[in-house]
Amino acid sequence: MTKRIFITFTLIGATLGSLLAQKPQMLIEKADKLYTEGKYQDAISNYEAIVGQGLQNAELYYNLGNAYFKMKNIPAAILNYERAHLLNPDDEDINFNLDLARTYTVDKIEVLPEFFLVSFVKGFRNWFSSNSWAYIALISFALMLSLALFFWFSRSFEIRRYAFGVAVFLSMIFVVSLVFSISQKNQVVKRNSAIVFAPVVSAKSSPDESGKDLFILHAGTKVELIRPVGEWCEVKIADGNKGWIPKTSFQKI
């Protein structure tokens, strides 16, 4: 009797799990269909409902960004393209649409020059997502262990020398891949950047309205979040300038 009850509850749990898994997929298919039909606002509502359920992936944010772009909501489009870029930084379609959406923003901020080596490392890191770098690290580690076994158990000097050399090379790949994977993951988890949504906001010298106006930001501009104080947050823009803006004026990526 107890066994039958256990089996019954197991089947019910499996069925409910299957239904819950199907619901987001059904919403995605519905949203995609609405987008294809040109019903962009309805598509946005469905995509946002999926995000609200906790599902996050680059394709979902990319499609949501496209729908907002069609509705000429540039800040929301950029926000979702940036979120998609975080999860899949090497996707050409995401990067193209993100650059395209940025051309519609008012602020044309000159980017602060970056040391070429830092720029090269970041570009190399962005070739793959955090998960992809983790897979590379895992594969290189497994191969490294296999070669270590060859090194320890082989009696041939040539095989041992070859195994040792390749194992050292794989260990370097493992370390680099692991560091890049953690770095990419930290970007996704911390999300210390935001997009300005207020049509116009004045960056202040202090976290209050009485602060001196330093510069003006418009909707769609990306800012780096430095530190919050009450209802204000210190931000830095691409040219290195810093100022305080209200938390209500932006949305975190």
Buried (B, 14 or more C-beta within 10 A) or exposed (E): EEEEEEEEEEEEEEEEEEEEEEEBEEBBEBBBEBBEEEBBEBBBBBBBBBBEEEBBBBBBBBBBBBBBBBBEBBBBBBBBBBBBBBBBBBBEBBBEBBEEBBEBBEBEBEEEEEEEEEEEBEEEBBEBBBEBBBBBBBBBBEBBEBBBEBBEEBEEEEBBEBBBEBBEBBBEBBEBBBBBBBBBBEBBEEBEBBBBBBEEBBBBEBBEEEBEEBBEBBBBBBBEBEEEEEEBBBBBBBEEEBBBBBBEBBEBB
